[in-house]
């Protein structure tokens, strides 16, 4: 067992059982299979993690730690972090600290982020603060630093440090050169963190002022200013902030809040002006909102009124046609697009299959896909397998993927589990991919002849 190989599998989900399928196997009663993979000589990390968590949930912490011990022994931080969480949950915080400290001493970012909150939870917040404050320019570590500072009552200190890093014209951290002057703050989320600190100190007006003055940084398509306004029930201010359409994430948050409060009409009206202004994002969100509340017909007309070749727009529209029992209209819409463009690339063609299936023409969808110039490519084969499985024909989907089962194993394995062939699915997923020789070098070379 090798740390580099474990890390590669963890990141790529290659040569292992993916975590969602592990949970499915446990839910279907295949606990013995998961345990066997967890304890195998070349163990499966996701199986080991799930099995250890199950044991810990039964109060068997030492047994859980024994499961992950072989993985931790490789020096792989992810396994050590999992073991530390198991220890901490069992009230053995000092052991968890001792386990993580060597990784943090080596400057491992993830270890610092894991260790500092652990120290703070166990009355050692000053030590956590000292570990993190040298890394204030690192957004990943500045977040837990703000949390620890608030525990210590040193929120003002960190807020001031962050504010100094948002000053316009500040030289670049990396080169100090004038050509980089005026670049964004480092960490990039400094303004958001200052606002968060002020809000958690009970100084909400200052938090809002910071976000208004500097502009919030969107993270995962969420607007911190909009979130803060919702948190404090300042919906009129959120309406004003979202009104100009320059902040689409704020429009979305307003609509989400109104829908959560049962004001569907208000949510619809919050999107309408932006949908009319040719905002594809707002239009799609409005259509999905209408469909969720039994107004799919309106959603179809809203989307169909805007002639576009945008992939996401067409995916939503075709899904609405099928859900509303209007799949034939969806096919006609695709025919019209093809006629105007004179061609139909695969990304557009692939929308036909679900519509044909919804019309009861699944065999026609299969035949058309196989006849398509790209129909033999791996992505078309997988699309067709998904369509067959969704239409109640998993055996046909498996037969389609079987000839190249290693290439298609991520799609094939869940189908095998559905058909009661769980052991075969796990074996397939755990079979290493054949090694591919490196490509022949071309172009520039630093070896003679040059």
GUDO-589465 format. One line per 2 residues: for each residue x, z, y of N, C-alpha, C. Coordinates in steps of 0.05 Angstrom, whole numbers, plus 5000, padded with zeros to 4 digits. Atoms other than C-alpha are relative to their C-alpha. Layout:
N
X,Z,Y,X,Z,Y,X,Z,Y ~ ...
END
This chain:
450
5017,5000,4976,5000,5000,5000,5018,5000,5025 ~ 4982,5004,4977,5030,4978,5066,4984,5002,5026
5014,4996,4975,5012,4998,5137,4993,4974,5014 ~ 5005,5025,4986,5019,4928,5165,4977,4984,4987
5022,5013,5014,4974,4899,5111,4974,5013,5005 ~ 5024,4986,4995,4923,4953,5121,4990,4994,5028
5008,5005,4973,4923,4941,5196,4988,4971,5003 ~ 5010,5027,4999,4914,4866,5186,4972,4998,4988
5027,5000,5013,4855,4877,5139,4980,5013,5018 ~ 5018,4985,4982,4825,4927,5188,4991,4982,5023
5006,5017,4977,4828,4876,5245,4985,4975,4992 ~ 5011,5026,5007,4809,4813,5208,4978,5001,4979
5019,4997,5022,4765,4839,5150,5006,4980,4978 ~ 4992,5017,5022,4805,4794,5103,5009,5017,4977
4991,4987,5025,4818,4814,5031,4989,5028,4997 ~ 5012,4973,5001,4772,4874,5038,4970,4998,5001
5029,4999,4998,4699,4895,5036,4993,5008,5029 ~ 5005,4993,4972,4673,4893,5108,4982,5025,5002
5015,4975,4999,4643,4959,5133,4970,4998,4998 ~ 5029,5002,5002,4572,4934,5140,4991,4996,4971
5007,5004,5028,4573,4911,5067,5005,5025,4984 ~ 4995,4974,5013,4603,4978,5045,4975,5017,5003
5024,4984,4996,4543,5013,5076,4977,4990,4984 ~ 5022,5011,5016,4496,4965,5042,5003,5007,4971
4995,4993,5028,4529,4978,4975,4992,5029,4994 ~ 5007,4971,5003,4521,5053,4984,4969,5003,5001
5029,4998,4998,4448,5043,5005,4986,4990,4976 ~ 5012,5012,5024,4435,5002,4943,5007,5016,4974
4994,4983,5023,4463,5057,4897,5025,4992,4986 ~ 4974,5008,5012,4532,5026,4884,5022,5019,5008
4980,4981,4991,4569,5090,4901,5025,5000,4982 ~ 4977,5001,5018,4613,5085,4839,5018,4977,5006
4985,5024,4993,4635,5016,4859,5017,5005,5025 ~ 4986,4994,4975,4653,5039,4929,5023,5020,4994
4979,4980,5007,4691,5100,4901,5024,4987,4986 ~ 4979,5013,5015,4730,5056,4853,5018,4984,5018
4984,5016,4981,4753,5010,4909,5016,5019,5019 ~ 4986,4981,4983,4771,5070,4952,5025,5011,4987
4978,4987,5015,4816,5099,4898,5018,4980,4985 ~ 4984,5020,5014,4844,5033,4871,5029,5001,5010
4972,5000,4992,4919,5024,4872,5005,4985,5026 ~ 4999,5015,4974,4913,4971,4926,4973,5005,5013
5026,4990,4991,4856,5010,4958,4988,4984,5023 ~ 5015,5013,4978,4802,4983,5004,4995,5021,5021
5003,4980,4979,4804,5020,5070,4972,5007,5008 ~ 5027,4995,4991,4732,5011,5090,4984,5016,4978
5013,4985,5021,4709,5036,5022,5010,5029,5000 ~ 4989,4973,5000,4757,5096,5027,4988,5016,5024
5011,4986,4977,4732,5113,5097,4971,5009,4995 ~ 5028,4994,5005,4659,5110,5076,4997,5022,4979
5001,4980,5021,4672,5150,5013,5009,5028,5010 ~ 4991,4975,4988,4711,5203,5051,4979,5013,5018
5021,4990,4983,4656,5210,5102,4977,5012,4984 ~ 5022,4989,5017,4605,5219,5047,5008,5027,4989
4991,4974,5011,4646,5274,5015,5000,5022,5021 ~ 4999,4980,4978,4657,5308,5082,4972,5009,5007
5028,4993,4994,4582,5306,5094,4988,5019,4980 ~ 5008,4981,5021,4574,5345,5030,5016,5026,5001
4984,4976,4997,4622,5398,5055,5026,5000,4983 ~ 4976,5002,5017,4679,5373,5010,5023,4988,5016
4980,5011,4981,4731,5365,5065,5026,4994,4985 ~ 4975,5005,5013,4792,5372,5020,4999,4975,4982
5003,5024,5016,4765,5319,4972,5001,4975,5018 ~ 5000,5022,4981,4752,5274,5032,5028,4993,5009
4973,5004,4991,4823,5284,5057,5017,4988,4979 ~ 4985,5011,5023,4850,5268,4988,4996,4970,4998
5007,5028,5001,4815,5201,4991,5017,4984,5020 ~ 4985,5015,4979,4849,5180,5056,5029,5006,5000
4972,4991,4999,4915,5214,5041,5020,4977,4994 ~ 4982,5022,5007,4947,5152,5009,5003,4981,5023
4999,5018,4977,4929,5111,5070,5015,5012,5023 ~ 4985,4986,4979,4955,5163,5118,5030,5001,4994
4972,4999,5008,5020,5167,5079,5016,4975,5006 ~ 4986,5025,4992,5036,5095,5098,5010,5001,5029
4993,4999,4972,5044,5117,5170,4981,4984,5018 ~ 5020,5016,4985,4983,5077,5192,4983,5018,5017
5013,4981,4982,4953,5110,5253,4970,5001,4995 ~ 5029,5000,5004,4881,5089,5239,4991,5019,4979
5007,4981,5022,4880,5128,5174,5005,5029,5009 ~ 4994,4973,4990,4913,5188,5208,4978,5009,5019
5021,4993,4981,4860,5187,5263,4975,5007,4985 ~ 5024,4993,5016,4805,5187,5210,5003,5027,4988
4995,4974,5012,4837,5246,5175,4997,5022,5020 ~ 5002,4980,4978,4843,5283,5241,4971,5006,5007
5028,4996,4994,4769,5272,5254,4986,5017,4979 ~ 5011,4985,5022,4751,5299,5186,5008,5030,5002
4991,4972,4996,4794,5361,5199,4986,5013,5023 ~ 5013,4988,4976,4765,5372,5268,4971,5007,4994
5028,4995,5007,4694,5366,5242,4997,5024,4982 ~ 5001,4977,5019,4711,5419,5190,5010,5026,5013
4990,4976,4986,4736,5468,5243,5030,5004,4997 ~ 4971,4998,5005,4809,5454,5228,5015,4985,5021
4990,5015,4977,4829,5430,5297,5031,5000,5002 ~ 4971,4998,4998,4901,5455,5295,5014,4981,4980
4988,5019,5019,4915,5415,5232,4997,4971,5010 ~ 5004,5027,4989,4885,5354,5265,5021,4994,5022
4980,5004,4978,4931,5364,5326,5027,4994,4988 ~ 4974,5004,5012,4992,5370,5281,5003,4972,4987
5000,5026,5013,4973,5306,5245,5004,4977,5021 ~ 4999,5021,4980,4966,5265,5309,5024,5001,5018
4979,4997,4980,5023,5293,5350,5023,4981,4996 ~ 4977,5018,5003,5079,5251,5318,4994,4971,5010
5007,5026,4991,5041,5187,5334,5000,4999,5031 ~ 5001,4998,4971,5029,5209,5406,5029,5002,5011
4972,4997,4991,5103,5227,5413,5014,4973,5001 ~ 4989,5027,5000,5119,5155,5397,4988,4982,5022
5012,5016,4978,5076,5132,5456,4977,4983,4991 ~ 5023,5016,5010,5020,5103,5413,4976,5005,5017
5022,4996,4981,4963,5091,5462,4976,5012,4986 ~ 5023,4990,5014,4909,5102,5411,5003,5029,4992
4995,4972,5007,4942,5167,5389,4996,5018,5024 ~ 5003,4984,4976,4945,5193,5460,4970,5003,5007
5029,4999,4994,4871,5175,5470,4985,5018,4980 ~ 5013,4983,5020,4853,5211,5406,5009,5029,5003
4989,4972,4999,4898,5272,5415,4991,5015,5024 ~ 5006,4986,4976,4883,5289,5487,4972,5013,5000
5026,4986,5001,4808,5302,5480,4999,5022,4979 ~ 4999,4979,5020,4822,5340,5416,5013,5025,5010
4987,4977,4988,4870,5386,5453,4981,5014,5019 ~ 5018,4989,4980,4819,5395,5509,4977,5016,4986
5022,4986,5014,4764,5414,5459,5009,5027,4989 ~ 4990,4975,5012,4809,5468,5431,5015,5017,5020
4989,4982,4980,4827,5502,5496,5028,4993,5010 ~ 4974,5007,4991,4890,5463,5511,4999,4976,5018
5005,5023,4982,4866,5418,5567,5024,4995,5018 ~ 4977,5005,4983,4928,5429,5610,5021,4983,4985
4981,5016,5016,4971,5401,5554,4990,4971,4998 ~ 5012,5027,5001,4923,5342,5547,5004,4985,5027
4996,5012,4974,4927,5330,5622,5029,4990,5004 ~ 4972,5007,4997,5003,5330,5621,5007,4975,4983
4995,5023,5017,5002,5279,5564,4990,4974,5013 ~ 5013,5024,4990,4956,5231,5601,5007,4991,5028
4996,5007,4971,4973,5234,5675,5022,4980,5004 ~ 4980,5021,4995,5037,5192,5668,4989,4972,4994
5011,5026,5009,4992,5136,5640,4976,4993,5017 ~ 5025,5004,4984,4942,5134,5698,4996,4970,5005
5004,5029,4995,4955,5059,5707,4988,4985,4977 ~ 5011,5012,5024,4930,5046,5637,4970,5006,4998
5029,4995,5000,4854,5037,5638,4991,5015,4975 ~ 5009,4989,5025,4849,5057,5565,5005,5031,4999
4994,4972,4999,4881,5125,5579,4990,5014,5025 ~ 5011,4988,4975,4854,5135,5650,4972,5011,4995
5027,4990,5006,4784,5144,5621,5001,5029,4988 ~ 4999,4972,5010,4801,5206,5578,5014,5019,5021
4988,4983,4979,4845,5231,5636,4979,5011,5019 ~ 5021,4991,4983,4784,5234,5680,4983,5022,4987
5016,4980,5014,4746,5273,5627,5015,5027,4999 ~ 4984,4975,5002,4803,5323,5617,5002,5013,5028
4997,4989,4973,4812,5331,5693,4975,5016,5008 ~ 5025,4986,4993,4739,5351,5700,4998,5026,4985
5000,4975,5016,4746,5403,5645,5017,5020,5015 ~ 4981,4982,4986,4804,5433,5685,4992,5006,5028
5006,4997,4972,4770,5428,5752,5020,4985,5018 ~ 4980,5016,4985,4823,5377,5774,4990,4972,5005
5011,5026,4995,4775,5320,5785,5009,4988,5027 ~ 4991,5011,4973,4794,5314,5859,5028,4989,4998
4972,5009,5002,4867,5307,5841,5002,4972,4987 ~ 4999,5026,5013,4855,5249,5793,4986,4979,5017
5014,5019,4983,4805,5217,5840,5018,4990,5022 ~ 4982,5008,4979,4857,5217,5895,5023,4982,4989
4980,5017,5013,4910,5188,5848,4989,4972,4996 ~ 5012,5026,5004,4862,5132,5830,4994,4986,5026
5006,5012,4974,4841,5120,5902,5025,4987,5012 ~ 4975,5011,4989,4914,5109,5921,5007,4974,4987
4994,5024,5015,4917,5055,5868,4980,4977,5006 ~ 5019,5021,4992,4858,5017,5899,5006,4989,5028
4994,5008,4972,4890,5009,5968,5007,4971,5002 ~ 4993,5028,4997,4892,4937,5992,5029,4996,5008
4973,5006,4993,4960,4906,5997,5021,5015,4985 ~ 4981,4984,5015,4991,4953,5947,5017,4981,4983
4983,5018,5016,5051,4919,5913,4994,5002,4971 ~ 5005,5002,5029,5046,4897,5841,5016,5022,4986
4987,4980,5016,5062,4952,5791,5023,4989,4984 ~ 4980,5011,5019,5102,4905,5747,5025,4989,5014
4977,5013,4988,5146,4867,5795,5006,5010,5028 ~ 4996,4990,4973,5137,4900,5863,5003,4979,5021
4996,5022,4982,5141,4832,5894,4977,4995,5019 ~ 5022,5006,4981,5101,4809,5955,4980,4980,4990
5019,5020,5009,5071,4751,5918,4977,5012,4984 ~ 5021,4987,5015,5031,4800,5877,4984,5020,5017
5013,4981,4983,5010,4843,5936,4970,4993,5003 ~ 5029,5004,4996,4935,4852,5943,4985,4994,4974
5014,5004,5025,4920,4842,5869,4982,5024,4995 ~ 5019,4979,5006,4866,4885,5838,5013,5026,4993
4989,4974,5006,4875,4959,5826,5009,5002,4971 ~ 4992,4993,5027,4911,4985,5765,4999,5030,4996
5016,5015,5019,4877,5010,5725,4977,4984,5012 ~ 5021,5018,4989,4824,4956,5734,4974,5015,5004
5025,4985,4998,4768,5008,5725,5003,5024,5018 ~ 4995,4976,4983,4796,5056,5778,4975,5007,5017
5023,4995,4983,4735,5049,5824,4977,5013,4983 ~ 5020,4989,5018,4687,5062,5766,5006,5029,4993
4992,4973,5008,4726,5124,5746,4997,5019,5023 ~ 5004,4983,4977,4727,5152,5816,4970,5007,5003
5028,4995,4997,4652,5144,5820,4989,5018,4978 ~ 5008,4982,5022,4643,5176,5752,5008,5029,5005
4991,4972,4994,4684,5236,5772,4983,5012,5022 ~ 5016,4989,4978,4646,5245,5837,4971,5006,4990
5027,4995,5009,4579,5239,5802,4999,5025,4982 ~ 5000,4977,5018,4597,5290,5748,5008,5026,5015
4996,4976,4984,4620,5337,5803,4975,5007,5016 ~ 5024,4995,4984,4550,5333,5832,5000,4987,5027
4997,5013,4974,4573,5289,5890,4991,4971,4998 ~ 5010,5027,5006,4528,5230,5875,5001,4981,5024
4999,5017,4977,4525,5204,5946,5028,4988,5004 ~ 4972,5010,4998,4601,5198,5947,5005,4979,4978
4996,5019,5022,4599,5163,5879,4987,4973,5008 ~ 5013,5025,4992,4549,5112,5905,5015,4986,5023
4985,5011,4978,4589,5102,5969,5025,4985,4991 ~ 4976,5012,5011,4652,5087,5929,4993,4973,4987
5008,5025,5014,4616,5035,5887,4991,4979,5019 ~ 5009,5020,4980,4583,5002,5947,5024,4989,5016
4977,5009,4983,4649,5000,5986,5019,4981,4986 ~ 4980,5015,5014,4694,4972,5933,4988,4979,4981
5012,5017,5020,4645,4938,5887,5006,5009,4972 ~ 4995,4990,5027,4636,4962,5815,5013,4978,4983
4989,5019,5019,4674,4930,5758,4982,5000,4975 ~ 5017,5002,5023,4628,4905,5704,5016,5003,4974
4988,4996,5026,4646,4928,5634,4979,4996,4979 ~ 5019,5007,5020,4611,4898,5574,4974,4991,5013
5023,5011,4986,4564,4864,5623,4981,5021,5011 ~ 5016,4978,4988,4539,4931,5649,5011,5006,5028
4993,4995,4972,4540,4947,5723,4999,5030,5005 ~ 5000,4971,4996,4561,5019,5737,4983,5010,5023
5017,4992,4978,4525,5021,5804,4971,5000,4992 ~ 5027,5001,5010,4460,4999,5772,4994,5023,4981
5004,4978,5019,4469,5049,5716,4997,5027,5014 ~ 5001,4975,4985,4481,5105,5766,4974,5003,5015
5026,4999,4986,4419,5088,5806,4978,5006,4981 ~ 5020,4994,5020,4377,5088,5743,5002,5029,4992
4996,4973,5009,4407,5154,5721,4987,5020,5019 ~ 5010,4982,4980,4385,5187,5786,4972,4992,5010
5027,5007,4994,4317,5153,5789,4997,4986,5027 ~ 5001,5012,4973,4334,5114,5853,4994,4970,4996
5008,5027,5008,4296,5052,5832,4996,4982,5024 ~ 5003,5017,4976,4279,5027,5902,5027,4990,5009
4973,5009,4992,4354,5025,5917,5010,4979,4980 ~ 4992,5020,5020,4365,4988,5852,4987,4973,5006
5014,5025,4993,4312,4937,5872,5014,4986,5023 ~ 4987,5012,4977,4347,4926,5938,5027,4988,4992
4973,5009,5009,4415,4919,5904,4997,4974,4984 ~ 5003,5024,5018,4388,4868,5854,4986,4977,5014
5018,5020,4988,4345,4829,5903,5013,4974,5007 ~ 4988,5024,4991,4396,4779,5927,5010,4982,4978
4992,5016,5023,4411,4754,5857,5030,4997,4996 ~ 4971,5001,5003,4486,4763,5867,5010,5019,4978
4992,4980,5020,4486,4819,5815,4982,4998,4976 ~ 5018,5004,5022,4453,4792,5752,4998,5023,4980
5002,4977,5018,4471,4853,5711,4982,5022,5012 ~ 5018,4981,4988,4433,4896,5762,4971,4991,4996
5028,5010,5005,4372,4851,5755,4992,5007,4972 ~ 5006,4994,5028,4376,4860,5680,4995,5030,4996
5004,4971,5003,4383,4936,5686,4974,5009,5011 ~ 5026,4993,4988,4323,4940,5732,4977,4992,4981
5021,5009,5019,4281,4899,5683,4999,5018,4975 ~ 4999,4983,5024,4305,4941,5624,4987,5027,5006
5012,4974,4993,4286,5005,5661,4970,4999,5001 ~ 5029,5002,4997,4217,4981,5679,4987,4996,4973
5011,5004,5026,4205,4957,5608,5000,5027,4984 ~ 4999,4974,5014,4227,5025,5581,4978,5019,5010
5021,4983,4988,4177,5058,5628,4972,4989,4994 ~ 5026,5012,5007,4121,5013,5601,4989,4982,5021
5009,5018,4978,4117,4971,5665,5010,4972,4993 ~ 4992,5026,5008,4122,4904,5631,4996,4980,5022
5005,5018,4978,4090,4868,5689,5022,5002,5022 ~ 4979,4996,4981,4141,4898,5736,5027,4988,4991
4976,5012,5011,4198,4877,5690,5000,4970,5002 ~ 5003,5029,4998,4172,4806,5688,5005,4991,5028
4997,5008,4972,4167,4803,5763,5028,5004,5011 ~ 4973,4996,4991,4237,4829,5772,5018,4977,4992
4985,5023,5008,4263,4769,5734,4991,4974,5014 ~ 5011,5026,4992,4217,4715,5762,5015,4986,5023
4986,5014,4978,4251,4700,5829,5027,4988,4992 ~ 4974,5009,5008,4318,4693,5796,4998,4978,4979
5005,5022,5019,4291,4650,5739,4993,4975,5015 ~ 5007,5024,4984,4262,4603,5792,5024,4988,5014
4977,5010,4986,4329,4597,5826,5021,4988,4981 ~ 4984,5014,5020,4356,4561,5765,5022,5018,4989
4982,4982,5013,4390,4622,5738,4994,5001,4970 ~ 5006,5001,5028,4395,4607,5664,5001,5027,4986
4999,4973,5012,4414,4679,5648,4974,5015,5004 ~ 5025,4986,4994,4352,4708,5682,4977,4987,4985
5022,5014,5013,4308,4654,5653,4999,5007,4970 ~ 5000,4993,5028,4330,4668,5582,4991,5028,4995
5008,4972,5003,4323,4743,5590,4970,5003,5005 ~ 5029,4999,4995,4253,4733,5619,4984,4989,4976
5014,5011,5023,4233,4689,5561,5000,5019,4977 ~ 4998,4981,5022,4257,4740,5511,4982,5024,5005
5018,4978,4993,4219,4795,5548,4971,4992,4995 ~ 5027,5009,5005,4155,4754,5547,4993,4999,4971
5005,5002,5029,4162,4740,5473,4998,5027,4987 ~ 5002,4973,5012,4173,4814,5457,4973,5012,5004
5026,4988,4993,4106,4829,5489,4977,4981,4995 ~ 5023,5016,5009,4063,4777,5455,4994,4977,5019
5005,5022,4982,4070,4724,5509,5020,4977,4995 ~ 4981,5021,5008,4111,4674,5470,4994,4973,5011
5008,5026,4988,4071,4615,5496,5011,4996,5028 ~ 4989,5001,4973,4091,4631,5567,5030,4996,4999
4971,5002,5003,4163,4639,5544,5008,4971,4994 ~ 4994,5028,5007,4162,4569,5513,4999,4982,5024
5004,5017,4977,4135,4537,5576,5021,5005,5021 ~ 4979,4993,4980,4185,4574,5620,5026,4986,4993
4974,5012,5008,4244,4549,5579,4998,4970,4999 ~ 5002,5029,5002,4217,4479,5568,4999,4986,5027
5003,5011,4973,4205,4469,5642,5028,4993,5012 ~ 4973,5004,4990,4281,4469,5653,5015,4982,4981
4987,5019,5018,4314,4408,5624,5030,5005,5001 ~ 4971,4993,5001,4383,4430,5602,5010,4995,4972
4987,5002,5026,4432,4418,5546,5016,5025,4993 ~ 4986,4976,5005,4459,4488,5550,4994,5011,4972
5004,4992,5028,4470,4513,5478,4982,5024,4997 ~ 5015,4975,5003,4443,4583,5488,4971,4996,5008
5028,5006,4992,4381,4558,5525,4985,4986,4977 ~ 5014,5015,5022,4365,4509,5468,4996,5018,4975
5003,4982,5023,4377,4562,5414,4976,5018,5005 ~ 5023,4983,4995,4327,4609,5448,4974,4984,4999
5024,5016,5000,4277,4553,5460,4991,4992,4972 ~ 5007,5008,5028,4279,4528,5388,4990,5024,4984
5010,4976,5014,4272,4600,5363,4972,5007,5008 ~ 5027,4995,4990,4211,4608,5407,4980,4981,4988
5018,5020,5013,4180,4543,5381,4993,5009,4972 ~ 5004,4992,5028,4189,4568,5309,4982,5025,4999
5015,4975,5001,4162,4638,5324,4971,4996,5008 ~ 5027,5005,4990,4101,4610,5359,4984,4980,4982
5013,5019,5017,4084,4563,5301,4998,4972,5012 ~ 4999,5026,4987,4102,4503,5343,5026,4985,4994
4974,5012,5008,4162,4478,5304,5000,4970,5004 ~ 5001,5030,4996,4138,4405,5307,5006,4993,5029
4993,5005,4972,4141,4409,5383,5029,5004,5005 ~ 4971,4995,4997,4211,4437,5377,5016,4976,4991
4987,5024,5009,4232,4377,5336,4997,4977,5019 ~ 5004,5021,4980,4201,4330,5386,5017,5004,5025
4983,4994,4977,4238,4365,5442,5029,4991,4994 ~ 4973,5008,5008,4304,4354,5404,5003,4969,4998
5000,5029,5001,4285,4281,5391,5002,4988,5028 ~ 4999,5011,4972,4274,4270,5466,5028,5004,5012
4973,4995,4991,4341,4301,5482,5020,4980,4988 ~ 4983,5019,5013,4375,4257,5431,4996,4972,5011
5005,5027,4989,4341,4195,5458,5012,4996,5027 ~ 4989,5002,4973,4363,4209,5529,5030,4998,5000
4971,4998,5000,4435,4224,5510,5012,4978,4983 ~ 4990,5021,5018,4442,4170,5457,5017,5011,4977
4984,4988,5022,4477,4219,5410,4989,5028,4996 ~ 5008,4973,5006,4467,4286,5377,5023,5013,4985
4977,4986,5012,4530,4327,5366,4989,5022,4982 ~ 5009,4982,5020,4528,4377,5310,4988,5026,5011
5011,4976,4989,4515,4437,5355,4971,4997,5007 ~ 5028,5004,4995,4449,4406,5374,4985,4994,4974
5013,5007,5026,4434,4378,5305,4993,5025,4984 ~ 5004,4977,5017,4441,4446,5272,4975,5016,5007
5024,4986,4993,4380,4471,5310,4976,4988,4985 ~ 5022,5013,5014,4337,4422,5269,4992,5015,4974
5005,4989,5026,4344,4458,5203,4979,5022,5000 ~ 5021,4979,5000,4305,4522,5219,4973,4990,5009
5026,5011,4992,4251,4481,5254,4987,4984,4977 ~ 5010,5014,5024,4244,4435,5193,4990,5020,4979
5008,4980,5020,4241,4496,5148,4974,5013,5008 ~ 5025,4987,4990,4187,4527,5192,4976,4981,4997
5021,5020,5004,4147,4462,5183,4995,4996,4970 ~ 5003,5004,5029,4153,4469,5107,5015,4976,4990
4985,5023,5007,4204,4413,5104,5029,5008,4994 ~ 4973,4990,5005,4264,4451,5077,5017,4980,4986
4984,5020,5015,4285,4397,5028,5010,4978,5019 ~ 4992,5020,4981,4286,4348,5085,5024,5010,5017
4978,4988,4985,4330,4396,5125,5026,4999,4984 ~ 4976,5001,5017,4378,4400,5066,5011,4972,4998
4991,5028,5002,4381,4324,5058,5012,4991,5026 ~ 4989,5009,4975,4392,4312,5132,5028,5013,5006
4974,4987,4995,4448,4363,5136,5022,4988,4982 ~ 4980,5012,5018,4484,4334,5075,5007,4971,5009
4995,5027,4991,4477,4264,5105,5014,4998,5027 ~ 4988,5000,4973,4504,4285,5173,5031,4995,4997
4971,5005,5002,4576,4260,5187,5017,5026,4998 ~ 4985,4975,5002,4598,4333,5193,4988,5018,4978
5014,4983,5019,4554,4357,5136,5017,5012,4978 ~ 4983,4989,5021,4612,4368,5088,5019,5021,5011
4982,4980,4989,4650,4413,5136,4991,5028,4994 ~ 5006,4973,5009,4654,4487,5120,4978,5012,5017
5020,4987,4983,4611,4507,5181,4972,4989,4994 ~ 5026,5012,5007,4555,4459,5162,4990,5011,4973
5007,4990,5026,4556,4483,5090,4990,5029,5003 ~ 5009,4972,4995,4550,4556,5114,4974,5001,5014
5026,5002,4986,4494,4538,5162,4978,4995,4980 ~ 5021,5007,5020,4456,4506,5105,4995,5022,4980
5004,4978,5018,4468,4565,5059,4984,5022,5013 ~ 5016,4980,4986,4441,4613,5112,4971,4992,5001
5028,5010,4999,4379,4569,5119,4986,5003,4973 ~ 5012,4997,5027,4367,4568,5044,4994,5029,4994
5004,4971,5006,4376,4643,5038,4976,5011,5017 ~ 5022,4990,4982,4329,4656,5098,4973,4989,4991
5025,5013,5009,4278,4610,5065,4992,5009,4972 ~ 5007,4989,5026,4277,4651,5001,5012,4986,4976
4986,5014,5022,4325,4609,4960,5029,5008,4999 ~ 4972,4990,5001,4388,4653,4953,5016,4987,4978
4985,5012,5022,4406,4622,4886,5011,4973,5008 ~ 4991,5026,4991,4410,4553,4918,5023,5003,5021
4979,4995,4980,4451,4582,4975,5027,5007,4986 ~ 4976,4993,5015,4500,4612,4925,5012,4975,4987
4990,5024,5013,4505,4546,4887,5014,4981,5020 ~ 4988,5017,4979,4521,4510,4952,5028,5010,5007
4975,4988,4991,4578,4558,4969,5020,5002,4977 ~ 4982,4995,5023,4607,4565,4898,5024,4981,4998
4977,5018,5005,4651,4503,4896,5025,5007,5016 ~ 4977,4991,4984,4695,4532,4951,4996,5029,5007
5009,4973,4996,4679,4605,4941,5020,5018,5016 ~ 4981,4984,4985,4744,4633,4969,4996,4996,5030
5004,5007,4971,4734,4597,5036,4974,5013,5011 ~ 5027,4991,4990,4661,4619,5040,4994,5029,4991
5006,4974,5013,4669,4689,5011,4986,5019,5019 ~ 5014,4982,4982,4646,4726,5074,4970,4995,5000
5028,5007,5001,4580,4689,5069,4989,5002,4972 ~ 5009,5000,5027,4576,4686,4994,4996,5029,4989
5001,4973,5011,4589,4760,4979,4973,5014,5005 ~ 5026,4986,4997,4525,4788,5012,4978,4987,4984
5020,5013,5017,4484,4736,4974,5003,5010,4971 ~ 4996,4990,5027,4515,4758,4909,4990,5029,4997
5011,4972,5001,4498,4831,4925,4970,4999,4998 ~ 5029,5002,5000,4426,4810,4939,4990,4992,4972
5008,5009,5027,4424,4777,4870,5009,5019,4978 ~ 4993,4980,5020,4449,4840,4835,5028,4996,4988
4973,5006,5010,4521,4815,4827,5021,5013,5018 ~ 4984,4986,4980,4554,4869,4869,5030,5001,4992
4972,4999,5008,4618,4876,4827,5014,4974,5004 ~ 4989,5027,4996,4629,4801,4829,5006,4996,5030
4996,5003,4971,4620,4803,4905,5025,5015,5010 ~ 4977,4984,4991,4671,4859,4914,5026,4987,4990
4977,5013,5011,4721,4824,4868,5008,4975,5017 ~ 4996,5024,4984,4713,4760,4908,5012,5007,5027
4990,4992,4973,4724,4795,4975,5028,5011,4999 ~ 4974,4987,5002,4785,4832,4949,5022,4981,4989
4981,5019,5010,4818,4769,4922,5017,4989,5024 ~ 4984,5009,4977,4877,4753,4968,4998,4970,5004
5000,5028,4994,4874,4686,5003,5026,4988,4991 ~ 4974,5013,5007,4925,4636,4977,5018,4997,5024
4981,5003,4977,4987,4633,5020,5002,4971,5008 ~ 4998,5027,4989,4990,4573,5065,5028,4997,5012
4973,5003,4989,5059,4545,5080,5000,4996,5030 ~ 5000,5003,4971,5079,4547,5153,5001,4970,5007
5001,5028,4992,5067,4482,5191,5029,4990,5005 ~ 4974,5013,4995,5125,4433,5197,5005,5001,5030
4994,4999,4971,5160,4444,5264,5000,4971,5012 ~ 4999,5026,4987,5152,4388,5314,5006,5005,5030
4994,4997,4971,5172,4375,5386,5027,5014,5004 ~ 4974,4987,4992,5225,4420,5418,5011,5017,4977
4985,4983,5019,5277,4453,5374,5026,5009,5013 ~ 4975,4991,4989,5336,4496,5392,5022,4998,4979
4979,5005,5021,5373,4474,5329,5008,4971,5001 ~ 4991,5028,5000,5415,4411,5324,4988,4986,4976
4997,5016,4975,5401,4354,5326,4978,5006,5020 ~ 5020,4992,4980,5365,4370,5391,4981,4976,5006
END
